[in-house]
Amino acid sequence: MAQLQYKDLLDAGVHFGHLTRKWDPKMAPYIFMEKNGIHIIDLNKTLACIEEAQQVVKGIVRSGRKIMFVATKKQAQEIVAEEAKRLKMPYVTERWLGGMLTNFATIKKSLKKLQNVERMLKDEATASNIAKRERLMLDRERIKLERLLGGVADLSRLPAALFVVDVKREHLAVAEAHRLGIPVIAMCDTNSNPEAVEYPIPANDDAYKSVALITLALGKAIEEGIMERKMDKDNAALQEEEDAKRAVDEAAPKAKAVADETPVLPIEEETSAPVAETEASEETEA
């Protein structure tokens, strides 16, 4: 796994926190010092938290489950959406709809509605029979649903974990995840509460470079987990083939031994007794 270096975090501005008057006291263990009225994050602890988060996401993905990316900040939307699409993971970058996790059944209905609208508009025969005004309304609805739910269109079940860029901004997503027992990996700035998530990553969550660096680092871990899962499947398939061949090879000698032990019944020889009896009966009659 490609590990980040101290200099990489420093160059991306991961160490810059908020003003000291805006800090959350629970972030004290992750703060290195104060400089010019701004808290400086301890990058050594950031590196340790990133490594722990990488191991967690790698294990989750290797087991075949999904990780949902959540980032509605403008400076984080693009990079998070691109990385989630590349890894084929669900993501939310526009607005977190209340109940997206706790009321997942309703979200699935909305996704089904989106699929039906897309199918109607793509079918030329159906689209030609719809009035122009109605077609425009359907197209607007499709755009709205695509913008809000496009990132979770392929999500068939609840994700195994959440990656959140800003804990304070995405408090609804964090609350729903906790209610369902879903672990949360989150970037926590100095104004956030790291105890609100299971795997906090102390970092600057406002700078594009900082968000991009940590998102890509977790993306690499997810990619490795996907590759390892594929290797596990290939190895399992090879093992099944070897077991089947071994079973056939072991069964062949047994079948041959059974065939050799089967007794062969002797063929009965014809006797001349009936002929002799016939001649004797003819002499008696004479």
FENVENNOR-V260253 format. One record per helix or strand. SS is the DSSP state (hx for helix, st for strand). FROM is the first residue (numbers start at 1). LEN is the number of residues. If there is no record, write none. Layout:
ss: [SS SS]
from: [FROM FROM]
len: [LEN LEN]
This chain:
ss: [hx st hx hx st st hx st hx st hx hx hx st hx st hx st hx hx]
from: [6 16 20 25 31 38 43 67 74 91 104 124 132 161 171 183 194 199 208 273]
len: [7 4 3 6 5 4 20 4 14 2 19 5 21 4 9 6 3 4 54 13]
